[in-house]
Amino acid sequence: MTEPCLLVLDADPLPRLDRLSGRARIVHADENTLARHLPTADVLLVWDFLSDAVRQAWPGDGPRPGWVHTPSAGVDRLLPELSASPDTVITNARGVFDQPIAEYVAGLTLAMAKDFRGSWELQRQRRWRHRETKRVGGTRAVVVGSGPIGRAIGRTLMALGVAVELVGRTERSGDPDFGKVHAGGALHGLMSDADWVVCVAPLTEESRGMFDAAAFARMKPDAHFINVGRGQHVVEEDLKRALTERRIAGAALDVFADEPLASDSKLWDVPGLLVSPHMSGDTIGWRDDLAEQFLDNFDRWEAGEPLLNVVDKGLGYVPSTA
């Protein structure tokens, strides 16, 4: 029996694929060689999930892999080009990043409420200046994105005493954690009462640019905004203006429209904005977790069993029922 071909779009460090020795022929590619290898691949592992190389290389002659796995939560760097291949299944890293990102958002919430940045700056200046900070317990949060990451964020904030409203694609009642999941149309009304607005939605045409000047105008002057979803969810110039004019109290961005953020970007200097380099889900050992998840799914693929975390290419994410 011929060994299946696993094509890997590599990033540094390489994934640990020792378990596949003798079970698959592994071919490594970069953005320059990917298109040449695609027709001979049975499976494509997009280890460099921040690259747009797959979208650029996918259109062309010859067959395409029947299974594509991206070790990321979002699949926007694969669509819509892969949608043109109905026989290609896409899977993602659903489940790996849930709790790390929830902890990161909780940390940001505490840091902004307790003014840790101010304390560090005063320490640097050797200044003793007493202040009063905000209580987290009893505040209200709106979490936009009702997938596993959004739910983990909501549960973690609730453990801090925060009242959480979860917003998803469609309205659902009887939720075991949140009672009710609101439809996207309810977002603007919910934002006006929120102390914290957290975006972790998948990037779709409907969610692109959803946080614009009109959205920030609905927030309270003492509210904070956090984005750990995708940079394209936010109209960055509108957020910059809202912070500069003190229409909202502060914000934290872990994702940006263009990454890495250029050293001359004006976002670095926006008052009240905390910038981090797309790291909210990246804890020690995260790459090993991603490799193990792929290998477990490869076992299923090899055995002819249903794959886990199959993305609905029309929706752009793994449905909650999956």
Summary of the structure (lengths in Angstrom):
residues: 322
radius of gyration: 21.3
end to end distance: 32.2
largest distance: 73.3
contacts: 1003
relative contact order: 0.13
helix: 32%
strand: 18%
